[in-house]
Amino acid sequence: MDIEYKDNASYTIDEMINLYRRSTLGERRPLDRPDIFEKMRDCANLVITAWDGDKLVGIARSFTDFGYVTYLADLAVDAAYQKKGIGKRLVEETRVRLEPTCKIVLLAAPKANEYYPRIGFSHNPRAWVLKGEIAFTSD
């Protein structure tokens, strides 16, 4: 299998949604909201994609300052292409675009929780999430 990895590749919202649908990440993303996917595509500042010919088979979508921290918002690989090293390579392709001082942080999808330690991530129990539909409260 000859997978090509690209940064800043052009792809449609339909291609993106179809990839997420074919991956386990689709269970946790708003597949029925192309407007949100358009923002997801257009606002991330580091995106690496994996291609099998003209088929989008993987994506690593990140927000980064390139020197201190990168938030890897999505790592999605088509289920038919999983366990072939594509996810690991997407993370490696992300890392080579960062300064050596830059760490990668992510929130693992439940089905991928056991994957990340195998490729070098360490667990950090101090993550917090404020969902968009939850009102902000103060002391």
Secondary structure, DSSP 8 states (H G I E B T S, - for coil): ---EEEES----HHHHHHHHHHSGGGGGS-TT-HHHHHHHHHH-SEEEEEEETTEEEEEEEEEE-SSSEEEEEEEEE-GGGTTSSHHHHHHHHHHTTS-TT-EEE----GGGTTHHHHTT----TT-----TTS-----
